[in-house]
Amino acid sequence: MRRGVRNFVLALLSFVLLVAFTTGCSRYANEEMLTAMDETQGAAVAAEERVVELEKEKAELEAKLAEKMAELKKVQDEKSKVLAKL
């Protein structure tokens, strides 16, 4: 387990160093980089909003499920009482 974590960390570090050395350093970001950053930031905000919407929907569906399960139990209890009377 530790060996796998160690290998992952080494691979990640190697990737970061490779990216750092291949992209080079510049003092300022160019327009292309700024546009990409804005698009990425917009996508991240949209994704976070979608997560909130989906969590709300999930909570509503779980509440409906609990309600339906309670109704099912009630009907099953009623059925067993009717069958017991026969």
Residue frames as qw, qx, qy, qz and C-alpha x, y, z in Angstrom:
[[0.000, 0.887, 0.462, 0.000, 0.00, 0.00, 0.00],
 [0.283, -0.834, 0.106, 0.462, 2.71, 2.44, 0.99],
 [0.467, -0.155, 0.590, 0.640, 4.70, 1.46, -2.06],
 [0.267, 0.617, 0.639, 0.374, 1.78, 2.34, -4.32],
 [0.119, -0.955, -0.223, 0.152, 1.34, 5.71, -2.60],
 [0.436, -0.611, 0.336, 0.569, 5.05, 6.38, -2.91],
 [0.427, 0.149, 0.659, 0.601, 5.01, 5.52, -6.62],
 [0.132, 0.819, 0.527, 0.185, 1.98, 7.77, -7.15],
 [0.247, -0.911, -0.018, 0.330, 3.66, 10.69, -5.38],
 [0.460, -0.377, 0.504, 0.626, 6.84, 10.20, -7.40],
 [0.355, 0.423, 0.675, 0.489, 4.86, 10.05, -10.66],
 [0.005, -0.923, -0.383, -0.009, 2.93, 13.18, -9.72],
 [0.359, -0.783, 0.181, 0.475, 6.11, 15.03, -8.78],
 [0.471, -0.079, 0.613, 0.630, 7.74, 13.97, -12.05],
 [0.248, 0.673, 0.612, 0.333, 4.73, 15.22, -14.00],
 [0.142, -0.955, -0.183, 0.186, 4.76, 18.58, -12.23],
 [0.418, -0.598, 0.377, 0.570, 8.46, 19.05, -12.86],
 [0.443, 0.202, 0.678, 0.551, 8.06, 18.03, -16.50],
 [0.136, 0.841, 0.489, 0.186, 5.27, 20.54, -17.00],
 [0.279, -0.896, -0.001, 0.345, 7.21, 23.26, -15.21],
 [0.432, -0.440, 0.498, 0.609, 10.29, 22.77, -17.38],
 [0.381, 0.306, 0.708, 0.510, 8.51, 22.34, -20.69],
 [0.099, 0.875, 0.468, 0.074, 6.16, 25.31, -20.40],
 [0.438, 0.325, -0.077, 0.835, 8.86, 27.74, -19.49],
 [0.238, -0.643, -0.463, 0.562, 8.51, 30.82, -17.41],
 [0.199, 0.540, 0.268, 0.773, 7.23, 34.16, -18.51],
 [0.073, -0.012, -0.419, 0.905, 6.60, 37.26, -16.53],
 [0.476, 0.189, 0.196, -0.836, 3.01, 37.75, -17.67],
 [0.519, 0.282, 0.806, -0.037, 0.21, 35.53, -18.85],
 [0.012, 0.041, -0.542, -0.839, -0.76, 35.89, -22.47],
 [0.552, 0.045, -0.033, -0.832, -4.31, 36.38, -23.78],
 [0.677, 0.039, -0.681, -0.277, -4.68, 32.72, -24.63],
 [0.366, -0.046, -0.808, 0.460, -3.83, 31.70, -21.07],
 [0.204, 0.069, 0.387, -0.897, -6.19, 34.30, -19.60],
 [0.642, 0.047, -0.309, -0.700, -9.04, 33.15, -21.84],
 [0.630, -0.008, -0.776, -0.014, -8.42, 29.53, -20.90],
 [0.169, -0.042, -0.707, 0.686, -8.34, 30.47, -17.23],
 [0.408, 0.056, 0.144, -0.900, -11.63, 32.39, -17.52],
 [0.707, 0.031, -0.513, -0.487, -13.28, 29.47, -19.32],
 [0.517, -0.011, -0.815, 0.261, -12.01, 27.03, -16.73],
 [0.036, 0.044, 0.554, -0.831, -13.19, 29.24, -13.90],
 [0.565, 0.046, -0.103, -0.817, -16.62, 29.56, -15.52],
 [0.699, 0.016, -0.677, -0.230, -16.84, 25.81, -15.97],
 [0.326, -0.011, -0.787, 0.523, -15.87, 25.27, -12.33],
 [0.279, 0.049, 0.348, -0.894, -18.57, 27.67, -11.12],
 [0.682, 0.058, -0.337, -0.646, -21.16, 26.00, -13.35],
 [0.608, 0.027, -0.792, 0.050, -20.11, 22.58, -12.09],
 [0.098, -0.024, -0.695, 0.712, -20.40, 23.70, -8.46],
 [0.488, 0.065, 0.102, -0.864, -23.89, 25.08, -9.13],
 [0.715, 0.068, -0.568, -0.402, -24.86, 21.80, -10.79],
 [0.396, 0.029, -0.843, 0.363, -23.59, 19.88, -7.76],
 [0.193, 0.055, 0.501, -0.842, -25.77, 21.98, -5.47],
 [0.642, 0.105, -0.195, -0.734, -28.80, 21.38, -7.72],
 [0.674, 0.086, -0.719, -0.146, -28.16, 17.65, -7.84],
 [0.202, 0.018, -0.798, 0.567, -27.69, 17.41, -4.07],
 [0.413, 0.081, 0.285, -0.861, -31.01, 19.19, -3.58],
 [0.723, 0.134, -0.412, -0.538, -32.69, 16.85, -6.06],
 [0.501, 0.105, -0.844, 0.163, -31.13, 13.85, -4.31],
 [0.073, 0.015, 0.673, -0.736, -32.45, 15.00, -0.94],
 [0.595, 0.126, 0.027, -0.793, -35.94, 15.42, -2.42],
 [0.716, 0.159, -0.606, -0.308, -35.83, 11.98, -4.00],
 [0.317, 0.082, -0.856, 0.400, -34.61, 10.39, -0.77],
 [0.314, 0.059, 0.478, -0.818, -37.49, 12.03, 1.10],
 [0.711, 0.164, -0.240, -0.640, -39.95, 10.71, -1.50],
 [0.586, 0.168, -0.793, -0.012, -38.42, 7.26, -1.23],
 [0.051, 0.032, -0.787, 0.615, -38.75, 7.27, 2.55],
 [0.521, 0.124, 0.215, -0.817, -42.39, 8.35, 2.21],
 [0.740, 0.201, -0.459, -0.448, -43.12, 5.60, -0.31],
 [0.421, 0.151, -0.865, 0.229, -41.37, 3.00, 1.84],
 [0.201, 0.028, 0.643, -0.738, -43.48, 4.02, 4.84],
 [0.668, 0.192, -0.037, -0.718, -46.61, 3.78, 2.70],
 [0.641, 0.227, -0.709, -0.187, -45.52, 0.35, 1.46],
 [0.166, 0.084, -0.865, 0.465, -44.97, -0.88, 5.01],
 [0.429, 0.105, 0.401, -0.803, -48.41, 0.40, 6.01],
 [0.736, 0.235, -0.291, -0.564, -50.05, -1.39, 3.06],
 [0.518, 0.211, -0.827, 0.052, -48.13, -4.60, 3.76],
 [0.074, -0.027, 0.767, -0.637, -49.22, -4.49, 7.40],
 [0.597, 0.185, 0.166, -0.763, -52.81, -3.96, 6.32],
 [0.688, 0.264, -0.576, -0.354, -52.54, -6.85, 3.85],
 [0.321, 0.140, -0.895, 0.277, -51.18, -9.18, 6.51],
 [0.317, 0.069, 0.586, -0.743, -54.09, -8.22, 8.85],
 [0.702, 0.248, -0.127, -0.655, -56.62, -8.97, 6.09],
 [0.621, 0.252, -0.732, -0.120, -54.98, -12.30, 5.30],
 [0.061, 0.119, -0.850, 0.509, -54.95, -13.19, 8.99],
 [0.517, 0.124, 0.372, -0.761, -58.69, -12.60, 9.20],
 [0.729, 0.251, -0.425, -0.475, -59.34, -15.01, 6.29]]
